[in-house]
Amino acid sequence: MKDSQLVTVDDAVALLNEALKLEPKAVSDLFRNTVEFTGEDLANHPTIQVGVMREGEEHEPHAFVYALSFTGLLNGIFGTDIDRVSIEVDDDFYSNPERLIERFNAHHDWPNDIEADGE
């Protein structure tokens, strides 16, 4: 990694893949975790990625329940719509704690480079 203040998506992915090689279970467990929340401020943040888990129940005061992951925060650091880090995993990665991340990928033309790869 560079000894400068500027860290690119490629730098982050290289470090993440190095960590994955050294401790695949620990890194996979870290990235598998998501936290549910209901606050609209974080959900509407311009760069941090969050997912919509489900609509709120009738008795809940919030319209949606969101999910925050480490990947969403990491991509928020880069703060653009085109440079992203993604994880390559099996379909049951989030439901099966024995599954490991296969590798991290850098994307520089999100989502066009994903669509070109047929993912």
C-alpha positions as CSV (number, residue, x, y, z in Angstrom):
1,M,0.0,0.0,0.0
2,K,1.1,3.6,-0.6
3,D,2.5,5.8,2.1
4,S,0.3,8.7,1.2
5,Q,-2.9,10.2,2.4
6,L,-4.8,9.1,-0.8
7,V,-6.1,5.6,-0.6
8,T,-7.9,4.3,-3.7
9,V,-10.5,1.5,-4.1
10,D,-7.7,-0.6,-5.6
11,D,-5.6,0.0,-2.4
12,A,-8.4,-1.0,-0.2
13,V,-9.2,-4.1,-2.2
14,A,-5.5,-5.2,-2.1
15,L,-5.4,-4.8,1.7
16,L,-8.8,-6.6,2.2
17,N,-7.7,-9.5,0.0
18,E,-4.4,-9.7,1.9
19,A,-6.3,-9.8,5.2
20,L,-8.7,-12.4,3.7
21,K,-5.7,-14.6,2.8
22,L,-4.3,-14.3,6.3
23,E,-7.6,-14.8,8.3
24,P,-10.4,-15.8,6.0
25,K,-12.9,-16.7,8.8
26,A,-12.3,-13.5,10.8
27,V,-12.6,-11.2,7.8
28,S,-15.7,-13.1,6.5
29,D,-17.4,-12.8,9.8
30,L,-16.7,-9.1,10.0
31,F,-18.2,-8.4,6.6
32,R,-21.1,-10.8,7.2
33,N,-22.6,-8.7,10.0
34,T,-25.3,-6.2,9.4
35,V,-27.1,-3.9,11.8
36,E,-30.7,-3.0,11.5
37,F,-31.8,0.6,12.1
38,T,-34.7,2.8,11.4
39,G,-33.2,6.3,11.2
40,E,-33.9,8.2,8.0
41,D,-30.8,10.4,8.3
42,L,-28.3,7.5,7.8
43,A,-30.6,5.8,5.3
44,N,-30.6,9.0,3.2
45,H,-26.8,9.6,3.5
46,P,-25.4,10.7,0.1
47,T,-22.5,8.1,0.0
48,I,-23.0,5.5,2.7
49,Q,-24.8,2.5,1.2
50,V,-27.6,0.9,3.2
51,G,-30.2,-1.7,2.3
52,V,-33.9,-1.8,3.0
53,M,-34.5,-4.9,5.1
54,R,-38.3,-4.7,5.3
55,E,-41.2,-2.4,5.6
56,G,-42.1,-1.5,9.2
57,E,-45.0,-3.1,10.8
58,E,-48.3,-1.2,11.4
59,H,-47.5,-0.7,15.1
60,E,-43.9,0.6,14.3
61,P,-43.5,4.3,14.0
62,H,-41.0,3.9,11.1
63,A,-41.9,3.2,7.5
64,F,-38.8,1.0,6.8
65,V,-36.1,-1.0,8.6
66,Y,-32.7,-0.5,7.0
67,A,-29.5,-2.5,7.2
68,L,-26.0,-1.1,7.6
69,S,-22.9,-3.2,6.7
70,F,-19.2,-2.7,6.9
71,T,-19.1,-2.7,3.1
72,G,-21.7,0.1,3.0
73,L,-19.6,2.2,5.3
74,L,-16.4,1.4,3.4
75,N,-18.0,2.5,0.1
76,G,-19.2,5.6,1.8
77,I,-15.6,6.6,2.4
78,F,-14.9,6.7,-1.3
79,G,-18.0,8.8,-1.7
80,T,-18.7,8.3,-5.4
81,D,-21.3,6.5,-7.4
82,I,-18.7,4.7,-9.6
83,D,-15.9,3.5,-7.4
84,R,-17.0,0.6,-5.2
85,V,-15.7,-2.4,-3.3
86,S,-17.7,-5.6,-3.5
87,I,-17.4,-9.0,-2.0
88,E,-17.6,-12.2,-4.0
89,V,-19.6,-14.8,-2.1
90,D,-21.8,-17.8,-2.5
91,D,-25.6,-17.2,-2.4
92,D,-25.9,-18.5,1.1
93,F,-23.0,-16.5,2.6
94,Y,-25.2,-14.4,4.9
95,S,-27.2,-17.3,6.2
96,N,-24.4,-19.9,6.5
97,P,-21.6,-18.8,8.9
98,E,-19.3,-21.5,7.5
99,R,-19.2,-19.8,4.1
100,L,-16.2,-17.6,3.5
101,I,-15.7,-14.6,1.2
102,E,-14.0,-15.7,-2.0
103,R,-12.4,-12.3,-2.7
104,F,-12.9,-8.6,-2.7
105,N,-13.3,-6.7,-6.0
106,A,-12.8,-3.1,-7.1
107,H,-15.2,-1.5,-9.5
108,H,-14.5,1.7,-11.3
109,D,-17.6,2.1,-13.4
110,W,-20.4,1.0,-11.1
111,P,-22.8,-0.5,-12.1
112,N,-21.8,-0.7,-15.7
113,D,-18.8,-3.0,-15.1
114,I,-21.0,-5.4,-13.1
115,E,-23.6,-5.5,-15.9
116,A,-20.8,-6.1,-18.5
117,D,-19.6,-9.1,-16.5
118,G,-23.1,-10.5,-16.4
119,E,-23.3,-10.4,-12.6
